[in-house]
Amino acid sequence: MRQLSSADRWMASADNALRTLLGHHAAARPMPQPVSLPHAAEGTPPALEPGERALSAALMRVNHVGEVCAQALYASQALGSRDPALRAHFDAAAREETDHLAWTEARLSALGGRTSWLNPLWYAGSFAIGLVAARRGDAASLGFVVETERQVEQHLASHLERLPAADRASRAVVEQMRADEARHAQEAEDAGAAVLPAPARWAMRAVARVMTATAYRL
């Protein structure tokens, strides 16, 4: 198989950005479903109150933004790595994150919600951060993945506490996403991730708080 040139990989990254921001996403895996739903025998899941529906939509919009950022991060880190095996690792993780993108889009649609108006900004910022991480070397880049995925895992756990109990469909999606993110972090650790210095971890948490607070509303 022909090795892609630097120009080829930049073009592929541009294509990924357009598909992430403008395309319709199809998941390779079936959308997670609740183990059981009240009134399942009648085929009528419990209705959400308007306030519950609005809360679920806002939380799923935040989760969708997280998946937009994940696409950008993995694309830029693959672009910045000189190791073909590590590039393949990032590409595979990005494909799995596409499932999350499709699932959160589907839940937003079902809830009557919308994606963030600032998705192009989130993508561009995350792409730049991923490139910086990649330029610091593969171990640091993998360490960035570990810290990112650990923070996302905690963030998803907090959403499980906040999502309405009746919205079991969203909860099933978030639970599967959390399991996947934990696995991605472990895989990055196993691949030789370096531990990021504390100031870098604090800065990442601060940026994440700003992003989530803004995406919740916009």
N, C-alpha and C positions, 0 to 999 in steps of 0.2 A: 504494500500500500504506500502511495506517495506521501512523503512527509509534507505537512502544510507549511508554507512560508509564513514569515511574520505578517506580511500583507494579507495572506489568506486568513490568518487567525484574527486579525483586526476586522476584516469583513464579516467573519462569522460572529464576532462579538457584536457588531452593529446590527446584524440580522437578528441575533438573540434579543437585543434591546427592543427592536421594533415588534418582534413577536410577543415579548413579555408585555409591552405597554399597549399594543393595539390588537393583538390576535385573540382568537378564541382558543381556550386551552382544553385539551382532552387528557384525562388521566389514564395512565396505563393500568392502574389498579381500581377495582370497584370502590365507590365512595363508602366509607365506613358507615355502618348502620347500628342503631341501638340494639342491644340484645333483646329487649322486649319493650313494648310501649303500652301504656294503659289504653284500654279500649281497642287493642289490636284486633280482637276478634271481630269488631264492628268495622274495622278499617278506618277509624277516625282518631288520629292522634289528638291529644289535648290541645285546644286552641290557646295561643298566647294572647295575653292582654296587650293592648297597644303599647304600654310602657315597657313590657317585657320584650316585645318585638323590636322596639327601638333600641333597647339595651343590647340585645343579641346582635342586631345589625351593626351597631357601633363597634362592638368587640370583634366581630368577624371582619369588619373593615380594617381594623388594626392588624389582625392576623393576615389578611390579604396583603397589606403593606409589607409585613415581615417577609412574605414569600416573594414579593417584587424585589425587595432588598437582597434576599438569598440568591435569586437569579443573577443579580448584578455582581454580588460578591464572588460567587463561584465562577462566573464568566471572567471576571478580571483576574482572579487568582490563577485560573487556568492559563490565561493569556500571559501572565507575568512569570510563570514557572518555566524553568528550562528542562525539567525532568518529564519526559513523555509519560512515564507511569503515574506521576502525580497529576499531570494534566488530565489523564484518563480518570483518575480518582475524582477530581473536581467535576468533570463532565458528568460522571455517573451520579454524583450527589445532586447536581443541578437537575438531571432528568427526574430523579425521585421527588425533588422539591416542586417540579411541575405538577405532580399529583396534588400537592397541597394547594398550589395556585388554583387548579381547577375546582377542587373541593370548596375552597373558601368563596370562589366566585359563585358556585352553585348555591351555597347557603345564603349568600347576599341576595341573589336573585329570588330565592324562595321567601326570604324575609322582607322583600320589597326594599332592600337597601341599595347602596351604590358603593363603587370603589372610591378611593381617595382622589380628590382633584389634584393632589400634589404628587401623584405617582411618578411623573417624569423627574421631578426633583429628587424623590427618594432613590430612584434608580441611579441617577447621575452621581449623587453623593456616595452611595454605596459602592459604585464601580470605582470611584476615585480612591476610597478607603481600601478596597481590596487590592488595587494596584500598589498602593504604598506598602501594604502588608507583604505582598508578593516580592517586592523589591528588597525586602529585608532578609530574604532567604526562605527556603522551603520550610525549615523547622519553625521559624517565626510565623510564616503564613499558616501552617497547620495549627500553631498555638492560637492564632487569631480565630480559626474555625472552632477550636475547642471552646474558647471563652464565649464566642458568639452563640454557639449552640447551647451551652450551659445556661446562658442568660435567657435565651428563647425558651428553653425548657421550663425555667422558673416563671417566666412571663405567662406561658400557657397554663401552668398549674394555677396561677392566680386567676386566670380566666375561667377555669373550671369552678372556682369558688364563686365567681360573679355571675356566670351564666344562669338564667332562670332554670329552675329544676325541671320545668315543663318542656324546655327546649332540648330534648334529648338527642335530637338529630345533630345540632351544633356540638353538643358535648361529645358525641361519638367521634366527630371529625377532629376535635381538639385533642382528645385522648390519643388518637392514632398519630396525630402530628407530634405530640409530645414524645411518644415512644420512638418515632423516627428520628427526632432531633437528638435524643439521648444516644441513639445508636451512631449517628453521624459524629458526635463528639468523641465517642469511644473509638471509632474507626480512625479519626484524626490522631488521637493519642497513640494508638497502636502503630500508626505510620511514622511516628517520630516527632510529635509536636513538642515545641519548647514551651515552657511556662512563661506567660507574658508578665512583665513587671507590673507591680501594683498600680502605679499611676496610669498605665495604659488601660488596665481593667476598669479603673474608676472613670476614666474618660469615656470608655465605651458605654458604661452604665448611664452616665449623664446624657450622652447623645441619644441612647435608647429611650430614656424618659421623655425627652423633648419630642422625639418622633412619635411615640405612642400617644402622648397627650394631644398632639396636633392632629394625628390621623383619626383619633376618636371623634373629632368634630369636623374635620375637613377631608 
